[in-house]
Amino acid sequence: MRCPFCQGEDTQVKDSRPADDGAAIRRRRLCNSCEARFTTFERVQLRELTVLKSSGRKVPFDREKLQRSIAIATRKRDIDQETLDMTVSKIVRSLEQSGETEISSQTIGAHVMAALKEIDDVAFVRYASVYRNFREARDFEGFLREMNSDD
């Protein structure tokens, strides 16, 4: 593993432990060149996923982008990081187990919406405002009416 600080290739694992409810391994590493410490995560990847954008463009699936979008939706909400990490892992696992290698961005958005609805209503509405491209207050009102009628 290359050191992210000095790019040295001689790093040593100091500690390994399960993470994300056993779905990953967290490793603490030490660079033997600059003595910096850093953490890496090792995860099972069932298949390479490609995202089919609404424009027709295809891009590689990016777990970090999914994590960032969920972090933005849940910002300043009382949700611990472990819950967010497990949510991301659950969504990725579900996408990988679908059997498809090309996943539409709408499908990913629907998975995120379902997961956020279980965690926090405010985060759910925040994500929906971007996912459904709300332009004015009426869009929020209609969505909230729709959301309340589902309960």
Order of alpha helices (4+ residues) and beta strands (2+ residues): beta-beta-beta-beta-beta-alpha-alpha-beta-alpha-alpha-alpha
